[in-house]
Amino acid sequence: MNRIYFDHNATTPVLPEVFEAMVPFLKDQWGNPSSIHWAGRGTKKAVEDGREKVCALLNCTPPELIFTSSGTEGDNHAIKGLVYARRDKGNHIITTRVEHPAVLNTCKHLAKEGFEVTYLDVDNDGLIDLEALKKAITPKTILITVMFANNETGVLFPIEEIGAIARERGVAFHTDAVQAAGKYPIDLQKLPVDLLTISGHKLYAPKGVGALYARRGVRLAPLIHGGHHERNRRGGTENVAGIAGMGVAAEIAARDMVKETAHLTTLRDRIEAGFKARVEHIKVNGHPEKRLANTSNISFEFVEGESLLLNLDMKGIAASSGSACTSGSLEPSHVLIAMGLSHEMSHGSVRFSLGKSNTVEEIDYLLEIMPPIVERMRSMSPLYAGAK
Ligand SMILES: *Cc1c(COP(=O)(O)O)cnc(C)c1O
């Protein structure tokens, strides 16, 4: 059976070059990077090389980058670390309804500790109203956290504008850039961003490594207390192999970004045009232009998304519905609901998230096998019979 992977926003395969870069640190070079003797010197250098490469992708300086274990840890550290450090200045946080659970549930937790959280609405395209953001800022606001690109729809937020508003009002700005990093240019010399989270396994590095950028001068309370690692900001002996791998992945992402974006745009447009020509009653979710090149989220009316995915899986095609974290539960996607979709349309949505290895042939196979599946499922729906 063909095995086709259209779920790169959930995780990506480890690139061969990334794997090769990691091997030495799982074999002969096992020293502790904090050791001052011969065993630690090579691994210390590997951590600093990895840091420089990740910094080059983001255009920031090495002292501003903290390695973490995941995007989730980076989001927790940025948000909790900032609000705990600025507690004496206020207790108000502004975010959106469409953030990843790593941000939403961190904010929910902080609300229990007495912080106040404003969740900004999004419009049908999945974007926030900047006037509403300005109005939400109060003298107690200490942090704005808005994602760079949405994981379910690929929608790109106006980070430069949001950052300018935050800066003008003296509020710190964090962005979860886990989906954007490696797919979309990020220049921290230009962007007015104070804190930014990325994750290795969303950009062809392994799971278990991520990074948090904290602009020079932005103080954070530590999340993990321990030794003097990461300039006293994150205790724990470094994941040397993971960091070496993430460095190479960042280097490749920067090198290939223009070429990859063109490739992914072609494939994504082929999926969307193909379905529009072959299947009635569908809706492409998210702003038509302000979107990542690799992500296509489509609602198939009168169809249950989960069953659709199982049918695709039987044909070897991996895609997802809602976010990976909510699939398995029957809750509709909080992102699509916030964008104004009905429960039915949210339940019938499928996310195709493309990556490096996908081909035109794979898209054509999807477009060949999926319309009959949708038709068969609809033929069993009483609602569809009514709509025809
Ligand atoms: C995957 C993801 C995360 C979490 O990253 P992990 O490394 O899996 O913990 C956070 N935010 C967004 C937008 C994501 O897509």
The ligand as an SDF file (V2000), in Angstrom:
LIG
                    3D

 15 15  0  0  0  0  0  0  0  0999 V2000
    3.0850   21.4660   18.0570 C   0  0  0  0  0  0  0  0  0  0  0  0
    2.8070   22.8140   18.5610 C   0  0  0  0  0  0  0  0  0  0  0  0
    3.1540   23.1780   19.8660 C   0  0  0  0  0  0  0  0  0  0  0  0
    3.7390   22.2030   20.8490 C   0  0  0  0  0  0  0  0  0  0  0  0
    5.0350   21.8040   20.4980 O   0  0  0  0  0  0  0  0  0  0  0  0
    5.6280   20.4430   21.1260 P   0  0  0  0  0  0  0  0  0  0  0  0
    7.0660   20.5070   20.7750 O   0  0  0  0  0  0  0  0  0  0  0  0
    4.8890   19.3310   20.4470 O   0  0  0  0  0  0  0  0  0  0  0  0
    5.3670   20.4880   22.5860 O   0  0  0  0  0  0  0  0  0  0  0  0
    2.9000   24.4610   20.2800 C   0  0  0  0  0  0  0  0  0  0  0  0
    2.3420   25.3580   19.4490 N   0  0  0  0  0  0  0  0  0  0  0  0
    1.9900   25.0560   18.1890 C   0  0  0  0  0  0  0  0  0  0  0  0
    1.3930   26.1130   17.3160 C   0  0  0  0  0  0  0  0  0  0  0  0
    2.2120   23.7730   17.6960 C   0  0  0  0  0  0  0  0  0  0  0  0
    1.8560   23.4730   16.4590 O   0  0  0  0  0  0  0  0  0  0  0  0
  1  2  1  0
  2  3  1  0
  2 14  2  0
  3  4  1  0
  3 10  2  0
  4  5  1  0
  5  6  1  0
  6  7  2  0
  6  8  1  0
  6  9  1  0
 10 11  1  0
 11 12  2  0
 12 13  1  0
 12 14  1  0
 14 15  1  0
M  END
$$$$
